[in-house]
Amino acid sequence: MAFSFDLEQTDRLLTTTRAVRKRLDLTRPVPRELIEDCIRIAVQGPAGGNVQMWRWLVVDDPEKKAGIAELYRRAYAPYIESQREAVASVGRADANAIMSSSDHLANILHEVPAMLIPCYIGKPSPEMRQGQVAGMYGSILPAVWSFMLAARSRGLGTAWTTLHLGYEQEAAELLGIPENVCQVAMTPVAFYTGDDFKPGSRLPVEKVTYYNGWKQR
């Protein structure tokens, strides 16, 4: 039996799920049930061996959100300074909007209704081969993206961030995360304002797709 999808709607979801920073609604609570609906979609994502070593930590306590936001800002300051220097050195003018958006998120992060920290039971080690590391992250990152897609379809904005991981141990202590568990990202979760998201600017497919050999088009 052939199954059909509404490709127009599916493609719109996939091409307009943007990192939302400035348009997060900080005044409207996000029900836990709605976040759980998105996680319910996320856990249908692929997991190596179907072992499902993921765990989903939702942070909506004001003091704990403030703690995570402070760790994020601590890492953000040197990061964005280096980004500004890099942009200035090449004379780019198109990065100002992105950096302004990033600045805004850093400033208001503690105010978002909720944060989602996806975790993996296990940690990468120097002894792991590349295939093992790829398999580990490949067993949770697709599910996180599914969460973000599910959130978008329900009127929620998200943004993939990893800066707080520079202080992962401190975040683990704040949230009671065991030593054998690694955090892989953090995404704010809030209703978004407006809905005129468009596909992002990307390199042409013909330029980034090869056949049967590197740079063979």
Buried (B, 14 or more C-beta within 10 A) or exposed (E): EEEEEEEEEEEBBEEBBBBBBBBBBEEEEBEEEBBEBBBEBBEEBEBBEEEBBBBBBBBBEEEBBEBBBBBBBBBBEEBBEEBEEEBEEEEEEEBEEEEEBBBBBBEBBBBBBBBBBBBBBBEEEEEBEEEEEEBBBBBBBBBBBBBBBBBBBBBBBBBEBBBBBBBBEBBBEBBEBEEEBBBBBBBBBBBBBEEEBEEEEEEEEEEEEEEEEEEEE
